């Protein structure tokens, strides 16, 4: 089930809100209701995949409660933690990487095993990292092992963030699982973020996706430089509005039920360096790798050589987390090298540069080129696409009108404005959207946006989420 589907918006969510607020009950009853709804949401369409989730929750609850208790010997706790991390990563690797690796070997060295790819359990990368963070934080005594299986299940399986994040740490919401209240401000912020997220996804990302898909699927012999750049820019906007839109919806839905999830995107396309970009993009994932990989490796409290190795390990892991294909590995290494180069070489120049547009153009050029690698079906296709972008070529028989009608230029302009300049020009509105009550002047705007979303959904079946594949 998708947030941006008529089934969710017209049936699932209204019924859940009616049951949640319409019937008085203790917090344990409300938690049970949310968990039941979350499992129904997750299993919709592929009920067999829920077994992996349920087994993972049960195994980790048992391991944490009986193996990570504070009064146990440290050696037992270390063994339990290591076992938990290994088992969770083994499940992730088995589902996400085994078949791609065998298919790679089959293509390149004619591996004798012939396998066909199967559907990946939705959100396995996200909830696996969430569970690992719970185990590590319990071992570090940042939170107590949760003895109530229902509460831990709700933390892992809560439907707003289950299938595509943000990645939530247990100790950040543990108190809200035990006791929470929904006031007018929470409900207003949640409703506004839900509608804004739907607008980003349905009215912007989906339109950019159509153009990007058409251009990326065309033969390279026919593609020219201008069309290649339009395709890359459309995908750059698509992935931002798609993923940040999902995060806005997840955060908004959490607020509707009293949960406060952290911000996951902070206008990354406003960045003037790659380091700043990664502080603003997919914040929960970047924070996870920082706290559970980068700092344990030594962080920056070491020699420059060791620090550079730490950065490369983190970004290599980031690339592999997204997939086993070589283009994802290259994508991670590419960003790792740029982060190292900025810190050791030209980073100070970027920070002290008085004319920020130069730094901004450098950053966006790198980001757009990196998204091409991310979007391409293979590393070879990415090279060819880069070739079309970086070598001046034209095709007199190819016209941009072949890919979209003239009104799309307005959508493109709006998308570019909302992705970057909007935050710089209207910081007060951005703060209000994230924290303020709905004002009277906002109500007609939100109603129009929601109506436009519903109309678009009723007549358009193209509605994928990019990060569902991860």
C-alpha positions in Angstrom: 0.0 0.0 0.0 1.2 3.5 -0.9 0.6 6.7 1.0 -0.1 8.3 -2.4 -2.9 5.9 -3.2 -6.7 6.4 -3.1 -7.0 3.3 -1.0 -4.8 4.8 1.7 -6.1 8.3 1.6 -9.8 7.6 1.3 -10.2 4.3 3.3 -7.2 3.2 5.4 -6.2 6.5 7.0 -9.7 7.9 7.7 -10.8 4.6 9.3 -7.6 4.4 11.4 -8.0 8.0 12.6 -11.7 7.4 13.4 -10.8 4.3 15.5 -7.8 5.9 17.2 -9.5 9.1 18.3 -13.1 7.9 18.4 -12.8 5.2 21.0 -11.3 6.0 24.4 -8.7 3.6 25.6 -5.4 3.2 27.4 -2.2 3.7 25.6 -1.7 -0.1 25.3 -4.9 -0.4 23.4 -3.9 2.5 21.0 -0.5 0.8 20.5 -2.2 -2.5 19.7 -4.4 -0.7 17.2 -1.5 1.1 15.5 0.5 -2.2 15.4 -2.4 -4.1 13.8 -2.9 -1.3 11.2 0.9 -1.2 10.5 1.0 -5.0 9.9 -2.0 -4.7 7.6 -0.4 -1.8 5.8 2.9 -3.7 5.3 1.3 -7.0 4.2 -1.1 -5.5 1.7 -0.4 -7.1 -1.7 2.4 -9.4 -0.5 1.3 -11.0 2.8 4.1 -13.6 2.7 6.8 -11.0 3.2 5.5 -10.1 6.6 7.0 -13.3 8.0 10.5 -11.9 7.6 9.5 -8.8 9.6 7.8 -10.7 12.4 10.6 -13.2 12.8 13.1 -10.4 12.9 11.2 -8.5 15.6 10.7 -11.6 17.7 14.4 -12.7 17.4 15.7 -9.3 18.3 13.3 -8.8 21.2 14.5 -12.1 22.7 18.1 -11.3 22.1 18.0 -7.8 23.6 15.8 -8.7 26.5 17.7 -11.8 27.6 21.2 -11.0 26.3 21.7 -7.3 26.7 20.4 -6.7 30.2 22.5 -4.3 32.2 23.1 -6.7 35.1 24.7 -9.4 32.8 28.4 -9.8 32.5 30.0 -7.6 29.8 31.3 -10.6 27.9 27.8 -12.0 27.6 26.5 -8.7 26.4 29.2 -8.3 23.8 28.5 -11.8 22.4 24.8 -11.0 22.3 25.4 -7.7 20.5 27.8 -9.3 18.0 25.4 -12.1 17.4 22.5 -9.7 16.8 24.4 -7.5 14.4 25.7 -10.6 12.4 22.2 -12.2 12.2 20.5 -9.0 11.1 23.1 -8.2 8.5 23.0 -11.9 7.3 19.2 -11.6 6.7 19.7 -8.3 4.9 22.5 -9.7 2.7 20.6 -12.9 2.0 17.5 -11.1 0.7 19.2 -8.0 -0.9 22.5 -9.2 -2.3 22.7 -12.9 -2.8 20.7 -13.1 -6.0 22.3 -9.9 -7.6 25.8 -11.4 -6.8 24.9 -14.7 -8.4 23.4 -13.0 -11.4 26.6 -10.9 -11.7 28.8 -14.0 -11.6 26.5 -15.7 -14.2 26.8 -12.7 -16.6 30.6 -12.4 -16.3 32.1 -15.8 -15.6 29.1 -18.0 -16.5 28.5 -19.2 -13.0 26.8 -22.6 -13.1 23.9 -21.5 -10.9 21.0 -19.7 -12.7 18.7 -17.7 -10.5 15.9 -15.3 -11.1 15.5 -12.2 -9.0 12.7 -12.1 -6.5 10.8 -9.2 -4.9 12.7 -7.7 -2.0 10.8 -7.4 1.3 9.7 -3.8 1.5 11.8 -1.6 3.8 14.2 -4.4 4.9 17.2 -2.0 4.6 15.4 0.6 6.8 14.0 -1.6 9.5 17.2 -3.7 9.7 19.2 -0.6 10.5 16.6 0.5 12.9 16.8 -2.8 14.8 20.6 -2.7 14.8 20.6 0.8 16.3 18.3 -0.5 19.0 20.7 -3.3 19.9 23.7 -1.0 19.9 22.1 1.7 22.0 20.8 -1.0 24.4 24.4 -2.3 24.7 25.6 1.2 25.3 23.0 1.6 28.0 21.3 4.5 26.2 18.0 2.7 26.6 16.8 -0.3 28.6 16.0 -3.5 26.8 12.3 -3.4 26.0 10.5 -6.3 27.8 7.1 -5.6 26.1 7.1 -7.3 22.7 4.1 -5.2 21.6 6.0 -1.9 22.2 9.1 -3.1 20.4 7.0 -4.3 17.5 5.4 -0.9 17.2 8.8 0.8 17.2 10.0 -1.4 14.3 6.8 -1.8 12.3 5.0 1.5 12.7 3.6 2.1 9.2 4.6 5.7 8.5 8.4 5.0 8.6 8.5 1.2 8.1 9.1 0.9 4.4 11.3 4.0 3.5 12.3 5.7 6.7 13.3 8.0 8.2 15.5 5.7 10.4 14.4 6.3 14.0 16.4 5.5 17.1 14.5 3.8 19.8 15.4 6.1 22.6 14.1 9.1 20.6 10.5 7.8 20.7 10.5 5.3 23.6 8.7 7.8 25.9 6.1 8.4 23.2 5.4 4.7 22.9 4.7 4.6 26.7 2.8 7.9 26.9 1.8 10.5 24.3 -0.7 13.2 23.6 -1.9 14.7 20.3 -2.7 18.4 20.6 -3.9 20.8 18.0 -0.4 21.9 17.0 0.7 18.3 16.4 -2.4 17.5 14.3 -2.1 20.7 12.3 1.6 20.2 11.6 1.0 16.5 10.8 -1.9 17.3 8.4 0.1 20.0 6.7 3.2 17.9 6.2 1.1 15.0 4.9 -0.5 17.3 2.2 2.8 18.9 1.3 4.4 15.4 1.0 1.6 14.3 -1.3 2.0 17.4 -3.4 5.7 16.8 -3.8 5.2 13.2 -4.7 2.1 13.2 -6.9 2.2 16.7 -8.6 6.0 17.1 -8.9 8.0 13.8 -8.6 5.6 11.8 -10.7 5.7 14.4 -13.6 9.5 14.6 -13.5 9.6 10.8 -13.4 7.8 10.4 -16.8 10.3 12.7 -18.5 13.3 11.2 -16.8 12.2 7.6 -17.6 11.6 8.5 -21.3 15.0 10.1 -21.7 17.0 7.5 -19.8 15.4 4.7 -21.8 16.1 6.2 -25.2 19.1 4.9 -27.4 22.3 6.9 -26.8 22.9 7.2 -30.5 19.8 9.3 -30.7 20.3 11.4 -27.5 21.9 14.8 -27.7 23.6 17.0 -25.0 20.5 19.2 -24.2 18.2 16.2 -23.9 20.7 14.4 -21.7 20.9 17.3 -19.3 17.1 17.7 -19.2 16.8 14.0 -18.3 19.5 14.3 -15.6 17.9 17.4 -14.1 14.4 15.9 -14.1 15.8 12.8 -12.3 17.6 15.1 -9.8 14.3 16.7 -9.0 12.3 13.5 -9.1 14.4 11.7 -6.5 14.4 14.7 -4.2 10.6 15.3 -4.3 9.9 11.6 -4.3 12.0 10.8 -1.2 11.6 14.1 0.7 7.9 13.9 -0.1 7.7 10.4 1.4 9.6 11.6 4.5 7.3 14.6 4.9 4.3 12.2 4.7 5.9 9.8 7.2 6.8 12.6 9.7 3.3 14.1 9.2 1.5 10.8 9.8 3.6 10.2 12.9 2.6 13.6 14.3 -1.1 12.8 13.7 -0.7 10.0 16.2 1.6 11.8 18.7 5.1 10.7 17.4 7.8 13.2 16.7 10.2 11.9 14.0 13.3 13.9 13.1 13.7 15.9 9.9 15.1 13.8 7.1 15.7 16.5 4.4 16.8 20.1 4.9 16.8 21.5 1.4 20.0 19.7 0.2 19.9 21.5 -3.1 20.8 24.7 -1.3 24.2 23.3 -0.5 27.5 25.0 -1.5 29.7 21.9 -0.9 29.4 18.2 -1.0 30.0 18.0 2.7 27.0 20.3 3.3 24.9 18.3 0.8 25.4 15.2 2.9 24.5 17.0 6.1 21.2 18.0 4.5 20.3 14.8 2.4 18.8 11.7 4.0 19.8 13.0 7.4 18.7 9.9 9.3 20.9 7.6 7.2 23.9 9.9 7.3 23.5 10.1 11.1 23.2 6.3 11.4 26.4 5.7 9.6 28.1 8.5 11.6 27.1 7.1 15.0 27.4 3.4 14.3 30.2 3.2 11.8 32.2 6.4 11.4 32.8 7.2 15.1 33.5 3.5 16.1 36.1 3.5 13.3 37.8 6.5 14.9 36.0 9.4 13.3 38.3 12.3 12.8 40.3 11.8 16.0 43.2 10.1 14.1 45.7 10.8 11.3 44.6 12.3 8.0 45.3 9.0 6.3 43.2 7.0 8.8 40.5 9.6 8.7 40.4 9.4 4.9 40.1 5.6 5.1 37.2 6.0 7.6 35.4 8.3 5.2 35.9 5.9 2.3 34.6 3.0 4.3 31.5 4.9 5.3 30.6 6.0 1.8 31.4 2.6 0.3 29.0 1.2 2.9 26.5 3.8 1.9 26.7 2.8 -1.8 26.4 -0.9 -1.0 23.4 -0.2 1.3 21.6 1.1 -1.8 22.3 -2.0 -3.8 24.8 -4.6 -5.0 25.3 -3.2 -8.5 28.6 -1.7 -9.5 27.0 1.7 -10.1 25.9 2.0 -6.5 29.4 1.0 -5.3 30.9 3.6 -7.7 28.4 6.2 -6.5 29.4 5.7 -2.9 33.2 5.8 -3.7 32.7 8.9 -5.9 31.2 10.8 -3.0 33.7 9.5 -0.5 36.6 10.8 -2.7 35.0 14.2 -3.0 34.4 14.5 0.7 38.1 13.6 1.3 39.2 16.1 -1.4 37.1 18.9 0.1 38.5 18.3 3.6 42.1 18.1 2.5 42.2 20.4 -0.6 39.6 22.8 -1.8 37.1 22.7 1.0 38.4 25.9 2.6 38.2 27.7 -0.8 34.5 26.8 -1.0 33.8 28.1 2.5 35.7 31.3 2.1 34.5 32.0 -1.5 32.7 35.3 -1.4 30.7 34.6 -4.5 28.6 31.6 -3.4 27.0 30.9 -6.8 30.4 29.4 -7.9 30.3 27.0 -5.0 26.7 26.3 -5.6 27.2 25.5 -9.3 30.1 23.2 -8.4 28.0 21.3 -5.9 24.9 20.9 -8.1 27.1 19.8 -11.1 28.6 17.0 -8.9 25.2 16.1 -7.5 23.5 15.9 -10.9 26.4 13.8 -12.4 26.2 11.5 -9.4 22.5 11.0 -9.8 23.1 9.8 -13.3 25.2 7.0 -12.0 22.5 6.2 -9.4 19.7 6.1 -12.0 21.6 4.2 -14.7 20.9 0.5 -15.0 24.6 -0.2 -15.1 27.9 1.5 -14.7 28.5 1.2 -18.5 25.3 3.1 -19.2 26.3 5.8 -16.7 29.5 6.3 -18.6 27.7 6.6 -21.9 25.2 9.1 -20.4 28.0 11.2 -19.0 29.5 11.2 -22.4 26.4 12.6 -23.9 26.2 15.3 -21.2 29.9 16.4 -21.4 30.4 16.3 -25.2 28.5 18.9 -27.3 26.2 17.1 -29.7 22.9 17.8 -31.3 20.2 15.8 -33.1 18.1 18.0 -35.4 15.4 15.3 -35.5 15.1 15.3 -31.6 13.0 18.0 -29.9 12.3 18.5 -26.2 8.6 18.7 -27.2 8.8 15.0 -27.9 9.1 14.4 -24.1 6.7 17.0 -22.6 4.2 19.6 -23.4 4.9 23.3 -23.0 3.2 23.5 -19.6 5.9 21.2 -18.2 8.3 24.1 -18.3 6.2 25.8 -15.6 6.3 22.6 -13.5 10.1 22.4 -14.0 10.5 26.0 -12.9 8.3 25.5 -9.8 10.3 22.3 -9.0 13.6 24.1 -9.2 12.4 27.0 -7.1 10.9 24.8 -4.4 14.0 22.6 -4.3 16.5 25.4 -3.6 15.7 29.1 -3.7 12.5 28.8 -1.7 14.3 28.0 1.6 16.7 30.9 1.2 14.0 33.4 0.3 11.4 32.4 2.8 13.0 30.8 5.9 10.1 32.0 8.1 7.6 30.1 6.0 9.8 27.0 6.2 9.9 27.2 10.0 6.1 27.7 10.2 5.5 24.7 8.0 7.5 22.5 10.4 6.2 23.8 13.7 3.2 26.2 13.4 -0.6 25.9 13.6 -2.5 26.1 10.3 -3.4 29.7 9.6 -6.7 30.7 8.0 -5.0 31.7 4.8 -3.4 28.2 4.5 -6.7 26.3 4.6 -7.8 27.0 1.0 -4.3 26.4 -0.3 -4.1 23.0 1.4 -7.6 22.1 0.2 -6.7 22.9 -3.4 -3.5 21.0 -3.2 -5.2 17.9 -1.7 -8.0 18.1 -4.3 -5.3 18.3 -7.1 -3.5 15.3 -5.7 -6.8 13.2 -5.6 -7.7 14.2 -9.1 -4.2 13.3 -10.3 -4.3 9.9 -8.5 -7.8 9.1 -9.9 -6.6 9.5 -13.5 -2.9 8.4 -13.3 -1.6 4.9 -12.5 2.0 5.9 -12.6 2.9 6.2 -9.0 6.1 4.4 -7.9 8.3 5.3 -4.9 12.0 5.3 -5.8 13.3 4.2 -2.4 10.9 1.2 -2.1 13.5 -0.7 -4.2 16.1 -0.3 -1.4 
